[in-house]
Structures are given as structure tokens and as C-alpha cells.
Amino acid sequence: MIHLAPIVLFTYKRLETLRKTVAALAANSLAVQSDLIIYSDGANKPEDRIIIDEIRSYLKTITGFKTVTIHESMTNQGLASSIIHGVSAVMIQYHKAIVLEDDLITSTNFLDFMNEGLNKYQEQKKVYSISGYAFDFKNKTINEDAYFLNRSWSWGWASWEDRWAEIDWEVKDYSFFEKDSIQKKGFSKLGSDVYGMLKKQMNGQADSWYIRSTFNQFKVKGISLYPSVSKIDNNGFDAIATHTSGLKSRYLTSFDCSNKAHFNFPERIEINSILQSEFANKMGVRTRLINKFKELFL
């Protein structure tokens, strides 16, 4: 019997996308057996208080889950701090978690995929996380329902307490990393964006839980499980998005409508080299520049 992981949902001031996220999540067959834990961040500006009050009124109406627990912050924590502290608290209690933000649409089998993956790879410490989102790749020859890559993704993900607890959120070894050209080159193989994100984080120009987690995954040589067909569609590409405004075309992907509840997961804990190469191309400088040009001029 699989013990279901709690769903941890983070929200700020996006009521319409939040409603869609909750509705899609509640349509999952495992929703009624799952604990839903919601973290509602406080207002950053006085004018945000009205919409946050509306969101919190809506949160109190949510049904369709085993339990619904709501944490309301009196102050604005910011996304990074909210996720770090919220996920850490849930991990201590449940030892694993499925994490979502308020702009993600889940397939009806999202919870099946995440929970089955969490159960299967719990003792495989090399498996760092499970992603609900997946790119479309040209290569369609994989016979399994999932594959491994060298980097995690932050749109609907899951992990375990022991992996999460080892992350150094202060990145104390950053000064040594900066002086090590071999390490920097290796880290950049995760994508042309990661080194710049980490540098901004350490220079105080950004506040990202994800890049710090990604850096830790690199250091421990962890890998992440991805679905062969995405269980996530990002609905958050609008003017008020924190990180994704204007990027929709880059991340368009197929969406799993199969309702499949059981999955053929890889037995070998190793990166799929063919799909890793395609992933590297998608996250390479050339592809990212082409996509930015399209977003600006097409």
C-alpha cells in the first residue's frame, strides 16, 4: 500500500489561476485521500491586501481532499522563503511532499505519478526529485513512462525529507566554487541559465529557492525523474507572474489526458543520454536566444 504524500500549495495574489489549479487538482482520483496544505503569503504592498483577503476567503471553501490546512502569513515572506520554510515544516511531519504553486494545471493522474514515483525511489538516494512537468522531445522511442535527467524542474515536483534537509540554503561553499573552473563548467552543463541564476542569488540580485536546490543537486550528483508526457501545464504566463511572464512559447508541451493510474518506471537509475542531449539543447544558449527573439518580435 502506498502512503500518499501531502500536497503543499503556495499562493500569493492570483485568484483566478489559483481556482483553476485547485479545480484540476481536485479532479485527481487520489485527491480525496490526500492532505492539502496551503501556504498563503501576506501582502507586499497595501493595495494587495484586498485580493489576498479574497483569496483567503476562497481557500476556506475548498473541499474534495482528505484534509485542508491553511497557513496565513501576516507578513510578506516572498516565494523563496515561503517554500523553504513551508516545505521544511511539512517534510518534518510527513517525510515527503508534493509541491505546487498557484499557476499550475495538473493532469488527472498527476498525484498517481508523483506518489508512485515517491514510493518506488524512496530508498534510491541518487534520485533527488520527481518532476510533474516535462518538455516535448523529438525522440519518442522510450518504452517507459518516465526517464531521468541531470536537473530538476520547479513546476509541480516532489521529494523526500532526507534530500531536502541536506540543502545548504546559505551556499557556504560558493566562494570556493567561484574559484574552481572545473566545477563551474560542470555546473553549466545543467543549462546555460544556471550559473547566472546562482550568481544573482549570491549577489543579492535574486531570491530563488530553486537555484540553491539545483546547486545542491549538482554537488551530490543527484538526478531527477521526469514523465514521458507532462502532467503539468503552466497557466502562469501573464503580466503579474514572478518569473515566467512572456515565456509561454518556450515551454509549450503535450499534456497527459490518458487518466492512466499506474506507470512503467525505469529500473536502472541512470540518465537517459538521448533525452539528456535534447534537454541540453533546449536549455542551451542558442535555443534560449532564439526563443527570446520570438517572444519579442513574433
C-alpha positions as CSV (number, residue, x, y, z in Angstrom):
1,M,0.0,0.0,0.0
2,I,1.3,3.4,-0.9
3,H,1.2,6.0,1.8
4,L,0.2,9.2,0.0
5,A,2.3,12.3,0.2
6,P,0.7,15.6,1.3
7,I,0.2,18.2,-1.4
8,V,1.8,21.6,-0.4
9,L,0.3,24.5,-2.4
10,F,1.8,28.0,-2.3
11,T,-0.3,31.1,-3.2
12,Y,0.0,34.8,-3.2
13,K,-2.3,37.1,-5.2
14,R,-3.5,35.2,-8.2
15,L,-7.1,34.2,-7.5
16,E,-8.2,33.1,-11.0
17,T,-5.2,30.8,-11.7
18,L,-5.5,29.5,-8.1
19,R,-9.1,28.5,-8.7
20,K,-8.0,26.6,-11.8
21,T,-5.1,24.9,-10.0
22,V,-7.3,23.7,-7.2
23,A,-10.1,22.5,-9.6
24,A,-7.6,20.5,-11.6
25,L,-6.0,19.1,-8.5
26,A,-9.4,18.1,-7.0
27,A,-10.1,16.2,-10.3
28,N,-7.3,13.8,-9.4
29,S,-8.6,10.4,-8.3
30,L,-6.3,10.5,-5.3
31,A,-7.3,13.9,-4.1
32,V,-10.0,12.7,-1.7
33,Q,-7.3,10.5,0.0
34,S,-4.7,13.3,0.1
35,D,-3.9,16.0,2.7
36,L,-3.8,19.5,1.1
37,I,-1.6,22.1,3.0
38,I,-1.8,25.6,1.7
39,Y,0.6,28.5,2.4
40,S,-0.9,31.9,1.7
41,D,1.7,34.7,1.7
42,G,1.0,38.1,3.1
43,A,0.7,41.4,1.3
44,N,3.9,43.0,0.0
45,K,2.0,46.3,-0.7
46,P,-1.1,47.8,1.0
47,E,-3.1,47.5,-2.3
48,D,-2.5,43.8,-2.4
49,R,-4.5,43.2,0.9
50,I,-7.9,43.3,-0.9
51,I,-7.0,40.4,-3.3
52,I,-5.3,38.4,-0.6
53,D,-8.4,38.7,1.6
54,E,-10.4,37.4,-1.3
55,I,-8.0,34.5,-1.8
56,R,-8.2,33.6,1.9
57,S,-12.0,33.6,1.8
58,Y,-11.9,31.3,-1.2
59,L,-9.4,29.0,0.4
60,K,-11.8,28.4,3.2
61,T,-14.3,27.0,0.7
62,I,-12.0,24.3,-0.7
63,T,-13.3,20.7,-0.5
64,G,-12.5,17.4,-2.2
65,F,-9.4,16.5,-0.2
66,K,-8.9,14.3,2.9
67,T,-8.0,17.4,4.9
68,V,-7.3,21.1,4.0
69,T,-4.9,23.0,6.2
70,I,-4.4,26.7,5.6
71,H,-1.4,28.7,6.8
72,E,-1.9,32.5,6.5
73,S,1.3,34.6,6.8
74,M,0.7,38.0,8.4
75,T,3.7,39.5,6.5
76,N,5.1,39.0,3.0
77,Q,7.6,36.2,3.1
78,G,8.4,36.1,-0.6
79,L,8.2,32.9,-2.7
80,A,11.7,31.5,-1.8
81,S,11.2,31.9,2.0
82,S,7.7,30.6,1.9
83,I,8.7,27.5,0.0
84,I,11.8,26.8,2.1
85,H,10.1,27.2,5.4
86,G,6.8,25.6,4.4
87,V,8.2,22.5,2.7
88,S,10.7,22.1,5.5
89,A,7.9,22.0,8.1
90,V,5.8,19.5,6.0
91,M,8.9,17.3,5.4
92,I,9.5,17.0,9.2
93,Q,5.9,15.8,9.7
94,Y,5.4,13.6,6.6
95,H,8.9,12.9,5.3
96,K,7.9,13.6,1.7
97,A,5.9,16.2,-0.1
98,I,4.3,17.1,-3.5
99,V,4.7,20.8,-4.1
100,L,2.7,23.1,-6.3
101,E,2.3,26.8,-6.9
102,D,-0.9,28.6,-7.8
103,D,-0.5,28.8,-11.6
104,L,-0.1,25.1,-12.4
105,I,-2.7,22.9,-14.0
106,T,-2.3,19.2,-13.2
107,S,-3.5,16.2,-15.2
108,T,-6.0,13.8,-13.6
109,N,-3.1,11.3,-13.0
110,F,-0.6,13.8,-11.6
111,L,-1.0,12.5,-8.0
112,D,-0.8,8.9,-9.2
113,F,2.5,9.6,-11.0
114,M,4.1,11.5,-8.1
115,N,3.1,9.2,-5.4
116,E,4.1,6.0,-7.3
117,G,7.4,7.6,-8.1
118,L,8.0,8.7,-4.5
119,N,7.3,5.2,-3.3
120,K,9.4,3.4,-5.9
121,Y,12.6,5.6,-5.5
122,Q,12.4,6.4,-1.8
123,E,15.5,4.4,-1.0
124,Q,17.4,5.4,-4.1
125,K,19.3,8.4,-2.7
126,K,20.6,9.3,-6.2
127,V,17.1,10.2,-7.2
128,Y,16.9,13.8,-6.0
129,S,13.3,14.8,-7.0
130,I,10.4,14.0,-9.3
131,S,9.1,16.5,-11.8
132,G,5.5,16.7,-13.0
133,Y,6.4,18.9,-15.9
134,A,8.2,17.6,-19.0
135,F,9.4,19.1,-22.3
136,D,8.3,17.7,-25.6
137,F,11.2,15.9,-27.2
138,K,11.8,14.8,-30.8
139,N,12.8,11.4,-29.7
140,K,9.7,9.3,-29.0
141,T,11.4,5.9,-28.7
142,I,11.4,5.5,-24.9
143,N,9.3,2.5,-23.9
144,E,8.8,3.5,-20.3
145,D,6.6,6.2,-18.7
146,A,9.4,8.2,-17.2
147,Y,13.1,8.9,-17.6
148,F,16.0,10.5,-15.7
149,L,17.8,13.8,-16.4
150,N,20.5,15.7,-14.5
151,R,18.4,18.6,-13.4
152,S,15.2,19.1,-11.5
153,W,12.2,21.3,-12.5
154,S,10.2,23.5,-10.3
155,W,6.7,23.3,-11.8
156,G,5.0,20.6,-9.8
157,W,7.6,18.5,-8.1
158,A,8.1,16.1,-5.2
159,S,11.0,15.0,-3.0
160,W,11.9,13.3,0.3
161,E,12.9,14.7,3.7
162,D,16.5,13.4,3.6
163,R,17.2,15.0,0.2
164,W,15.6,18.3,1.2
165,A,17.2,18.5,4.6
166,E,20.7,18.4,3.1
167,I,20.4,21.6,1.1
168,D,22.7,24.4,2.2
169,W,20.4,27.4,1.7
170,E,23.3,29.8,2.5
171,V,25.5,28.2,-0.1
172,K,28.5,28.5,2.2
173,D,31.0,27.0,-0.3
174,Y,30.1,29.4,-3.1
175,S,33.5,31.3,-2.8
176,F,35.3,28.0,-3.4
177,F,33.0,27.1,-6.3
178,E,33.7,30.5,-7.9
179,K,37.4,29.8,-8.0
180,D,37.0,26.3,-9.4
181,S,36.7,26.5,-13.2
182,I,36.1,22.7,-13.5
183,Q,33.2,22.9,-11.1
184,K,31.7,25.9,-12.9
185,K,32.0,24.2,-16.2
186,G,30.3,21.1,-14.8
187,F,27.5,23.1,-13.2
188,S,26.8,24.9,-16.5
189,K,26.1,21.5,-18.2
190,L,22.8,21.6,-16.4
191,G,21.8,24.6,-18.6
192,S,23.1,27.9,-19.8
193,D,20.9,29.7,-17.3
194,V,22.0,28.1,-14.0
195,Y,25.4,29.8,-13.4
196,G,23.8,33.2,-14.0
197,M,20.9,32.4,-11.6
198,L,23.3,31.3,-8.9
199,K,25.5,34.3,-9.3
200,K,22.5,36.7,-9.0
201,Q,21.3,34.8,-5.9
202,M,24.7,35.1,-4.2
203,N,25.0,38.8,-5.2
204,G,21.6,39.6,-3.7
205,Q,20.0,40.3,-7.1
206,A,17.6,37.4,-6.9
207,D,15.9,35.3,-4.2
208,S,15.4,31.7,-5.5
209,W,15.0,28.5,-3.6
210,Y,15.2,26.6,-6.9
211,I,18.7,27.6,-7.9
212,R,20.1,26.8,-4.5
213,S,18.4,23.4,-4.6
214,T,19.7,22.9,-8.1
215,F,23.2,23.7,-7.0
216,N,23.0,21.2,-4.2
217,Q,21.7,18.5,-6.6
218,F,24.7,19.2,-8.8
219,K,27.1,18.8,-5.8
220,V,25.6,15.4,-4.7
221,K,25.3,14.2,-8.3
222,G,21.6,13.7,-8.0
223,I,19.2,13.0,-10.9
224,S,15.5,13.8,-11.4
225,L,12.7,11.7,-12.7
226,Y,10.5,13.1,-15.5
227,P,7.3,11.8,-17.0
228,S,7.3,10.8,-20.7
229,V,4.2,13.0,-21.1
230,S,3.8,16.1,-19.0
231,K,1.5,16.0,-16.0
232,I,1.7,19.8,-15.7
233,D,0.6,22.8,-17.8
234,N,1.9,26.2,-16.6
235,N,-1.0,28.7,-16.6
236,G,1.0,31.5,-15.1
237,F,2.4,33.3,-18.1
238,D,0.9,36.7,-17.5
239,A,1.9,40.2,-16.5
240,I,1.9,39.6,-12.8
241,A,3.9,36.3,-12.9
242,T,7.0,36.5,-10.7
243,H,9.4,34.6,-13.0
244,T,7.6,33.4,-16.2
245,S,5.9,36.4,-17.8
246,G,6.1,36.2,-21.6
247,L,7.8,32.8,-21.8
248,K,4.9,30.6,-22.8
249,S,6.0,29.6,-26.2
250,R,9.3,28.2,-24.9
251,Y,7.5,25.7,-22.6
252,L,4.6,24.5,-24.6
253,T,4.3,20.8,-24.2
254,S,1.9,17.8,-24.6
255,F,-0.4,17.2,-21.7
256,D,-1.3,13.8,-20.3
257,C,-5.1,13.2,-20.9
258,S,-4.8,9.4,-20.6
259,N,-6.1,9.0,-17.0
260,K,-3.5,6.3,-16.7
261,A,-3.1,5.4,-13.0
262,H,-0.1,3.1,-13.0
263,F,3.3,3.6,-14.6
264,N,6.2,1.7,-16.0
265,F,9.1,3.4,-14.3
266,P,12.8,2.8,-15.2
267,E,14.6,0.2,-13.1
268,R,18.0,1.5,-14.0
269,I,18.9,4.6,-12.0
270,E,20.7,6.5,-14.7
271,I,20.3,9.5,-17.0
272,N,18.7,8.8,-20.4
273,S,21.6,10.1,-22.6
274,I,19.4,10.7,-25.7
275,L,16.8,12.8,-23.9
276,Q,19.6,14.5,-21.8
277,S,21.1,15.7,-25.1
278,E,17.8,17.1,-26.2
279,F,17.3,18.7,-22.8
280,A,20.7,20.3,-23.1
281,N,19.9,21.7,-26.5
282,K,16.6,23.2,-25.2
283,M,18.5,24.8,-22.3
284,G,21.5,25.9,-24.4
285,V,22.4,29.5,-25.2
286,R,21.4,29.2,-28.9
287,T,17.9,27.9,-28.2
288,R,17.2,30.3,-25.4
289,L,18.2,33.3,-27.6
290,I,16.0,32.1,-30.5
291,N,13.0,31.8,-28.1
292,K,13.7,35.2,-26.7
293,F,13.7,36.7,-30.2
294,K,10.4,35.0,-31.0
295,E,8.8,36.3,-27.8
296,L,9.9,39.8,-28.6
297,F,9.3,40.1,-32.3
298,L,6.9,37.4,-33.4
